[in-house]
Amino acid sequence: MLKGLLFIFFGLIGFSGYAQGSSLDSPNEFSSAFLGGDSLSVIRDLEYSVIEKSKVMIAWKTNGETPEFIVIERSDNGKKFETVSVLNHLSSKPVHQWIDDSPKKGKNLYRIRYSSKEGVPVYSKTISCLIDGYIFFKFYPNPVDHILIVRSDSPIDVIITDANGKIRITHPRISGIQTLNVSALEKGIYVIRFIDKLTNTISQEKLVKN
């Protein structure tokens, strides 16, 4: 009984926090997203790989008796997790894998939840991966005369540069719907960049000033 309580106590301490990784170029290699200190954990060596640039495969090993079932959870902020899969009747094979066919664009965090023998919920470490090339934003009208409207679901920095690469307008932390006064810009073609610092993603479009 005492050994079981110590298992739960130290296991919960060991599972706090998360390790971050980045997307991989090779679909057959796993990122090193494991932190030490889980020698008492049933789920260990949790890793991920981005395949086909739009799917996430996570893999893990089991240490000791395999849980009756596990729950795979996903989050985009590390605070609120949602259940994306429940796996039952796992075999005792050395490595387990699961593929997320529809991860969210941007940051995805994964963890595995299972129950200890005493019925206490236990969580694996959390791994973080990035599905690149996405910032949800809109800007209009284009061409623009005086006022440019920018809409974004998450905070982004907006930078407008001219044909020579000189920064003409910058506006940090735009979220929701914002207006930019571009009256000072001369008639011509510009580049508007959208930077999401949370996911380290940059997107750019052509902006025409009337």
N, C-alpha and C positions, 0 to 999 in steps of 0.2 A: 504493500500500500504506500509506504513512504517513498519507495523508488518510483512509483507511478506519479505521485505528487511532484517529486523533483523533476520528472520528465516533462510534465506539463509546464511547470514554472520556468525552467530554463529554456524549454522549447519556445514559449511565447516571447521570451526576451530575445532569443536568437533570431526570430522571424521578423522583428521590427525593422523598418527602413527599407530601402530599395537600391538596386544597382542599375545604372544606366548603361545602355549600349547604343550603337548606331547601326544603320542599315548596312547590309553586306553586299558586295558586288557578286560574290559567288553564291548560287542558290544551294550549294551542297555543304557549305561551311557554316558552323554555328559561331555566334559571337560569344566572347567570354563575359558573361553577365552574372557570374556567380561570385558571391562573397563568402569567405570562410566562416566557420562557427556554427554549422548546422549538423554536426556529427550526431545529434540526437533526433534529427528530423527524418520523417519517413520519406518526404519529397526532397530530393537534393539535385544539385547540378542543373537547375532550371535555366534553359538557354533558348534563344530564338534565332530564326533565320527568315529573311524576307525573300519570298519566291515570286517569280513573275511580276515583280515590282509592285504588286498590289495585294498579296496574300502574306499572312504571317504564320509560320510553322513554329510551334514551341515544342521543346523536348525536355524530358526530365528522367531521372532515375529514381528508383525506390530503394530505400534502405530498410531491410527487415520485412515485416509482414505488410503486404499490399493492402491499402484501405479498401473497404467494400465498395465505396464510390468516392469520386472526387468531383468538385465543382470548379470550373475554370471561370474566373472573373476578369472583367476588363474595365478600364477607366481611362478618361482623357485628362484628368486633373490630379489623380492620386488620392482623392478624398472620397468621391462617390463611385463605387464599383457596381457593375451590373453582371448578372449571370449570363454567360454566353454559351455554356455547354455543361452538361452533366454526364459523366462517364461512369458506367456501372460494370461490374464483373471484369475488372482489369486482370489481365494475365500476369504471370510472374516473370515476364521477359525483362531483360536488363534495361532497355530504353523504351520509353513511351513517347508517342508523338500525337499532336493534334494540330489541325490547320484551321485558321480563321480565314474563311473565304471572303469575308466582307468587313475588314477592319475599318475604323474611321480614318479619314484623311488627317494627317498631322501626327500628333503623339498618341501612342497606345501603350497602356501599362497593363500587364497581366500578372495575376497571382493565382495560386491554387489553394482551395480550401478543402479540408477534410476533417473528420472527427477522430479524436483519439479514442482509445479503448474505453475511457471513462465518459465518452460522449461530449467532450469539450471541443468546440471549434478551434482548429489550428490552421494557421496560414503559412504558406511558403513565403520566401522572399519575393519581392516584386521586381519584374524586369520591364524596361522601357525601350520601345523601338519607335522609329519614325517612318511614316509613309510620306515620302517627299512629293513636292510639286503641287501643293494645294494650299491656296489661301482663298477663303470665300469672301469675295469683295465685288462690288459694282461701282462704276463711276459714270456719270452722265451729266449733261449731254456731251457728246463728242462728235463733231467739233463743238467747242465751247466759246462763249463770248465773254462773260464776266464772272459768273458763279458756277463752280464745279461742285457737284454733289457726290459725296463718297459714302458708301455703305459697307460696313464690315461686321461680321458676327463676333469677331474677337479683336482685341486691341492691336492695331498695326501702325507702323510709322509710314508716312507718305512723303516721298521725295520726288520733285519734278526737276529734271535737268534739261538743258538745251542741247542743240546738236553737237556742241563742243564738249559736252560732259560737265558743264558748269552748273552747280546747284542754284536754282532760281527760287524755288519754294520748298520749304520743309515743314511738316506738321506731324508731331509725335502723338502716339497713343490715340489714334482715331478709333472709336468704337460706336456701333449703332449707325446713325445717319448724321453726317457733318457736312458743312458747306465750306468751300475754299474760294477765296477771292483771287481770281487769276487775271484781274484787269491790267496789272502791271506787265504782263507778258506781251511781247510783240507777236504779231501774226507769224505763224510758222508751225513747225512740227517739233514736239517735245517728247521726252520719255518720262513716264510716270511709274515709279517703283513702289511696291508694297512690301514691307518687311515685317514678318512675324517673328519677334525675338524669342517667343516661347518655343517655337519649333525650328528656329534658325532657317526659315524659308523665305526666299525672295522671289517675287514675281514682278514682271514689268510689261507695260503695254505702251502703244503709241497714243499720244494725245495731240490733237490738232487744235490750235488757237486761231479763231477767226479775227 
